[in-house]
């Protein structure tokens, strides 16, 4: 089973564990997912239900600690070094939260418990569904040395392949490289890899992270090539983005246009303005300028998206979202089923 749009035109938003065994994953075009798993059943997303349940779970988190950092709708870091209630044990608190989530929502959750955010996040993926995985300080180095680098949080497929070409397959292999060598090969990220493979992650849990962008996109029912049709669809997306910006009380300086073609190739074009956008008309003009610059080279298009970033939200915070990593007693909790009830 997968949550997503139509079998022909949609994108997988989430996949069940059974579907994942066939190679189905989030952000995969539905048509490709159906090829990998012909018996796959698609269900439409119900965002209002997800949002409601997310708020229920966030309320549970906040009853144990004020230090809750949302990662997504169903994931968050919790620092339970000084809990508001319950025992001063991240493991026992994780168990209590999992139990309360199930009692309130009927959903299972997985949790990772460790002394820093990186290890808690990795741990949260180790015992799914409905499990708890603990990495104690004395276990961190042996655990990381044995861990395949492709399972390191923050190392994607492209970087993992680059590492593999350098003979880096496990944390132990990664640890053999000096900081200077890693920076030379991977840029600033190299310094981060040098630290995390040694179990060093000093980032605090930051409640209510500042939002970085506001956007919207649309996958069309059929591929479009007609310029007027595309502009009409693009205008609708612009209107949606501006409404979301108004609701967030935000504006931005950087405008980005995303276009995905019939063959799933994708381009993005961005423009940073001198001043923050003042109204929908300014956003429209910036987006359509990007669109017009590329229009002559367009093939049939299946998806377009618009986003604004460089937001004037330095003193504003995002509202409720949700998984659980635990540090210094950080935990990461994660819902394990699609919210379909």
N, C-alpha and C positions, 0 to 999 in steps of 0.2 A: 504494500500500500504506500502511496505517496500523496502528499498534499501539494497541489499545484493547479495550474490552469488546464486548458483542454489538452487532450492527448496529442493533437496535431500541432498546436501553436503555443502551448504554455511552457512554463519553466518549473522545475521541481523546487518547492520551497522547503520541504522536509521529506525524508524517506524513513520508512520503518526499518528495524534491524534486519528483518527478513529480506527486504528489497535491497538493502546495502550489500548483502552477500552476493548479489548479482552485479554489483558495481554501480548501482544507482546512488546518486548523492545530490545534495542541495546545489542549486544554480545550474543543474544539467537541463538542457532542453528536453521537454517531455517526449518528443519523438525519438530521441536517442535513448532515453530511459526505457521506453516501450520496446525498443529493439533489444536492449540488454535483458529485459525481463518481460516477455510477451504477456504473462498473466498479471502484470501490474495493474492495480486498480487505483484510479485517481479520484481524490475527493477535493472539493473546493475549499479554499481557506476561509476561516471565519474569524477575521481579525478582531472584531469586537469581543468575541468570546476569549480569544487569546489575551487581549488587553485586560479584561476583567479578571481572569485567573492570575495573570501576572501581578496585578495589584494585590490580590489576596496573598500570594506568596511573598511579595515584598513586605507586606504588613507583618507576616510571620518573622521574616528576617529582622525587621526593625524592632521586634519585641525582644530580641536577644542582643543586638548591638546597634549603635548608631553609625558604625563604620561599615557601610554597605556601598560597594562600588559596582554599579550595573555594567554588564558586558553586552547584554542583548536582552531580548524580551524574556528569555528563560534562563538567564545565567547571571551570577554576580559573585564578586569577591566579598568575603566577610572577615573582618579582623575581630576575633573574639578573645583577645588577650585580657580584656577587662569586660566580661559579659554583663549585661543588665540583669540577667537571671540565669538560674541553672548552675551546674558545676563549672569550675574553671578548667575545663578540659575540652579542647576543640573536637576531639573524637566523640565525646558524649553529647556535645551540643549538636554536632552534625547528625547524630542518630536521632536526637530529639526533634530537630527541624524536619528531617525526612519523615518521621512518624506524623508530625503535625501537618505537613503538606498533604500526606495521603489521607488523613482524617478529614481535612477541610476540602480538598479538591478531588480526591480519588486518583491522584497522579503519583507515580513513583519518581524518585530523583536519585541521582548519583552524586557523590561528594568526594573531593580530594582534600586531604589535610596535610599541611606541612608548615614550615617556618617562613616561607617566602611565596610571593605570588606565582612565579614561574613554576616552581615545583608543585604547588597546589593545583595549578591549572593542568599540568601534565598528569598528576595523580587522578584528577577528576575523570580522565578518559580511560583509566586503567581497569575499572571494575564496573562496566555498564552491562545491563541496566540495573538500577536499584542497589548499587553497592557503595562501599566506602573504602578508599585506598589511602593508606597513611605512609608518608615518607618522613621518618625521623631524621634529625640532623646527622647522626652517625651513619645513617643509611644513604645519605644523599650522593656522596661521591661514587660508591660502588653502583648505585642505581643508575646514575647518569653515564658512567663509563660503559655500562652494558646496553644502554638504550640506543636504538637506531636513530640517527639524526633526523630521519623523516618523521619521527614521532615527537621531536622537539617543538613545542609551541612557538610559532613564529617563523619556522623554517618550512617554506612551501615547496611545491614540486620542482620548480625551476632551480631554486637554491640547492635542494637536496641532490638533484642531478649534477649540478656543478661541483658539489662536494664529493659526490661519488667518483667523478672524473679525476679528482685529486686524491683518491684513495681514502676518503673520509666516509665511513659507513656507520660508525658508532661514536658515542661520546668519547671513548678512549682515543679513537683516531683524531677527533677534533681537538682534544686536549693536548695532543703532541705538537700542535702548531703554536708558534709564538703569537703574542698579541700583534706585533708588527706585521707578521706574515698574513694574519687573518684580515687586518685592516687593508693591506695592500690588495688582497684578493676579493674582499667583500665590502670594502668601503667602511662607513661608520658602523654598519651592522656587525662587522668583524669584531669590534671591541665588545659589543653586546654578547656575541657568541663566546668570546674568550671568558667573560664573566660567568655566564649562566652554566657553562659546562663544568665550572668549579663550584656551582651551587651558590653563586653570589648574585643576589637580586635584592636591592635595598629600596625598591619602590614601595611607598606606603599605599595603603588602601585609601582611595580618595572618594568620599561620598559625592554623589551627583556630579559626574564628570561633565565638563563643558562640551556642548554639542559642537561638532566640527563642520557639518554640512547639512543642507536641506535639499531634498530632491524628489523626483518622481519619474517613472518611466512607463511605457506602454508597449506591450507586445501585440501586434496587430493580428486580426483574425485571418488575414491573408497578406502575403508580401505586397508592398506598395512601391510603385515607381513613378506614378503621376505626381508632378510637383505640387499641384494645388491640393491634392488629397493629403500629401505629406505636410504641407504648411498648415492645413486645418487641424491635423492631429497634433502637430507641434504646438500650435496655439493653445489647445486644450491642456497639454502638459504644462506649458508656461503658467496658465491660470491656476492649475493645481499647486504648482510649486509656490507661487506667490501667496496663495491662501494659507499654505503651511507656514510660510515665513511670517505672515501676519499673526497666525495663531501662536507662533513661538516668540513673537515680539522681537524679530530679528531681521537683519538685512545682511548683505555680503558684498564683497568686492570682486570675487572671482566667479565667473560664469562658465559652466562646462556643458558641452553638448556631447551626448553619447549616441552612436549609431551602430546597430548590428545588422549586417546584411543577410541575404537569403542563405548564404553558405556558412553563416555563423562567424564570419570574420567581423572584427569590431574596430572602430576608430573612436577616439575622443579628441575633442578640440576645446581649448580653454582660452579665456581672455580675462586678464585682471584689470579692473577699472581703477581710475584715480580716486574715486569716491564711492561710498556705499550706495547701493541702489536705493532710489527714493520711492519708486512706484512700479507697478506692473508694466507700464509702457517702456520704462528703461530696461527692464529685464527682457521684454519681448524684442526690443531693438538689438540688444547684445546677442541674444540667442539666434535671431534670424540673420544677423551679420555672419555668425559662424556657419550657419546652415548654407547661406548663399555662396560663401567662399568655397564650399565643397560640392555644391549641387551638380555641377557639370560632370563630375566623376562618379556620380551615384549609380549603383546597380539597384536591383530590387531590395527593399528594406523590410525587415521583419520587426525591428524594435527601435524606438528612440527614447532617450531620456535626457533630462535637464537637471542640473544641480547648481546650487550656489554655495560657496565656501568663503573662507576669510571672513567669518561672521563677526558682527559686533556684539558678541556674547561673552566677553571676558568676565563680566560680573553677573552673568545669568547662568543657570544650571538647567540641565535636562531633567524632565520629570520621569517618574517610575519606569523602570525596565527590570530585567532579571537574569544564573547557574551558581554554584557556590565554590570558589577556592577559599581555604583558611590559611592565614599567615601568622608568624610569631604566635601562631595560632591563627593562620589564615585558612579559610575553607572555601572551596568552590562547590556549589551545588548546581545540579542541572536536571531539568525535567527530561524524562526519557520517553514520553509518548506525545503524539500529536494531541493538542487540546481539542478534542472533538465532542466532548460531552456538554 
